[in-house]
Structure formats: structure tokens, C-alpha cells
Amino acid sequence: MGQAKCESCGMGIEKGRYCQYCADEKGNLKPFEALFSRMVDWAIKNDGKLDRASAERNTLKHMSTLPAWKDHPRVVAAQQS
């Protein structure tokens, strides 16, 4: 049996829908802007050659594959452009 994945970022988790970084203390999904910013910052940190605009595009593309965000207006708009 494969490891579950966070529906917000795709990180491996043991149980639930969201990882410790994407959920608040009650287990609810944190707001889009907070998580988007965190994911963009993570991408830039892990790829020193990536500029912010590219990191944002890549993050929106990644988020379009995740259940929590695939229908979010900002993610949908990015896929249409």
C-alpha cells in the first residue's frame, strides 16, 4: 500500500487529508495565498537558479494536479493563460 499524499502540496503523510504545513491546528486547510507563498519560497530555496516568476508558474502548475487546489480560481486562470 502506498503512502498517502497531502491533498494540498503532495507531500507524503501518514493519515488525514493535509500535512502539518498545510493544515491549521484543527486540521483545516490554510488559506490559498499563505500556502502558495510558502510553496513558491520553498521552490526558490531548493533551486537557486529559479526566479520568482518561474517559481510561481511552476507552483501553480503543480497545484493544478492537487485535489485541494485544482478548481481554485487562481490555479484555473493560470492554466488558461
Secondary structure, 3 states (H helix, E strand, C coil): CCCEECCCCCCEECCCCCCCCCECCCCCECCHHHHHHHHHHHHHHHCCCCCHHHHHHHHHHHHCCCCCCCCCHHHHHHHHC
